[in-house]
Amino acid sequence: MKLLELKQGDTAIVDSLNGGMHMKARMDGFGIRKGTRIRMVRAAPFNGPLLVEDLTSGARIMIGRGMAETIEVTPEESS
């Protein structure tokens, strides 16, 4: 499943970053890498960016939809 497909409030674990070298370096700088637990906070309307929270550090990151489409995640089950 792609990060772009998560709904507001969903949590997931990053499986892979399928973008280019610069995209991977940028995500690594944000702390988003394979194994990172994230939560979809909000998706901006009209194809705007996604607000994602790193559940380990609590950092919130805006990710463009183009980048989000290249990030594969595994959703966690709701409790």
ROMI-897020 format. One record per atom (N, C-alpha, C, O): residue in one letter; x, y, z. Coordinates in steps of 0.1 Angstrom, whole numbers, plus 5000, padded with zeros to 4 digits. Example, Ala and Ser with C-alpha at 12.3 -4.5 7.8 and 13.67 -1.06 7.14 Angstrom:
2
A513249435078/A512349555078/A513249675078/A514249675085/S512849785071/S513749895071/S512950005079/S513450115080/
***
This chain:
79
M500849885000/M500050005000/M500950125000/M502050125006/K500550234993/K501250354993/K500850445004/K499750445008/L501850535008/L501550625019/L500350715015/L499550755023/L500250745002/L499250834997/L497750775000/L496850855000/E497650645001/E496450575003/E495950575018/E494750535020/L496750615027/L496350615041/L495250715044/L495250825037/K494350685053/K493350775057/K493850855069/K494750815076/Q493150965072/Q493551045084/Q493450955097/Q492450895099/G494450965105/G494550885118/G495150745116/G495450685126/D495250695104/D495850565102/D497350565106/D498050665104/T497750455111/T499250435114/T499750325105/T499050235101/A501050335102/A501650235093/A503150235096/A503750315103/I503750135090/I505250115091/I505750125077/I505250065067/V506850205075/V507450225062/V508150095058/V508950045065/D507750055046/D508449935040/D509549965031/D510649905031/S509350065022/S510350095012/S510150235007/S509050295007/L511250295003/L511250424996/L511750404982/L512850364979/N510850414972/N511050384958/N511450494950/N511550484937/G511750614955/G512150724947/G513650724944/G514350624947/G514150834939/G515550844935/G516450874947/G515950884959/M517650894945/M518650914955/M518351034963/M518551034976/H518051144957/H517751274964/H516451264973/H516451314984/M515451194968/M514251174975/M514551094988/M514151124999/K515350984986/K515650904998/K516550975008/K516350965020/A517451065003/A518251145012/A517351245020/A517651265032/R516451305013/R515551395019/R514751335030/R514551385041/M514151215027/M513351145037/M514151105049/M513651105060/D515351055046/D516251025057/D516551135066/D516651125078/G516751255060/G516951375068/G515751415077/G515851465087/F514551375072/F513351395080/F513151285090/F512251295099/G513951175089/G513751065099/G512850955093/G512450865101/I512450965081/I511550865075/I512450765067/I512950805057/R512450645072/R513250545066/R512550405068/R511550405075/K513050305062/K512450175064/K512350135078/K513250145086/G511150095083/G510850055096/G510250165105/G509850145116/T510250285100/T509650405108/T508150385109/T507450365099/R507650405121/R506250405124/R505750555122/R506250645128/I504650565114/I504150695110/I502650695112/I501950595113/R502050815113/R500650835114/R500250945104/R500851055104/M499250925097/M498651025088/M497851125096/M496851085101/V498351245097/V497651345105/V496551415096/V495451425100/R496951455084/R495951525075/R496451525061/R497651535059/A495551515052/A495851535038/A495151675034/A493951685035/A495951765028/A495451895024/A494551875012/A494751785004/P493551955011/P492551935000/P493251984986/P494252044986/F492551944975/F492951994962/F494351944959/F495152024953/N494651814962/N495951754959/N497151824966/N498251834960/G496851884977/G497951944985/G498751834992/G498451714991/P499751875000/P500651785007/P499951715018/P498851745023/L500651605023/L500251525034/L501051565047/L502251585046/L500351575058/L501051595071/L501151465078/L500151395081/V502351415080/V502651285085/V503451305098/V504351395099/E503151225108/E503851235121/E504751105123/E504250995121/D505951125126/D506851015130/D506550985144/D506751065153/L506050865147/L505550825160/L506650805170/L506450805182/T507850785165/T509050765174/T509450905180/T509650915192/S509650995172/S510151125176/S509051235178/S509351335185/G507951215173/G506851305174/G506951415163/G506051505163/A507951415155/A508151515144/A506951505134/A506551395131/R506551625129/R505551625119/R506151675106/R506851775106/I505851615095/I506551645082/I505451655072/I504551575071/M505651765063/M504751775052/M505451705040/M506651735037/I504751615034/I505251535022/I504351555010/I503151545011/G504951594999/G504151614987/G503651484982/G504151374985/R502551494975/R501851374970/R502751294960/R502651174960/G503551354953/G504551284944/G505451194952/G505651084948/M506051254962/M506951174971/M506151064978/M506550944979/A504951094983/A504151004991/A503750884982/A503550764987/E503650904969/E503250794960/E504350694958/E504150574954/T505650724962/T506750634960/T507150564974/T508050484974/I506350594984/I506650534997/I505650425000/I504450445001/E506150305001/E505350185004/E505250165019/E506250175026/V504050145024/V503850125039/V502949995041/V502249955032/T503049945054/T502149845058/T501249905069/T501849935080/P499949905067/P499149965078/P499149885090/P499249755089/E499049945102/E498849875114/E497449855118/E496649945114/E497049755124/E495649735128/E495249835139/E496049865148/S494049875138/S493449975148/S493249895160/S492849775160/S493449955172/S493149895185/S491849945191/S491449895201/
***
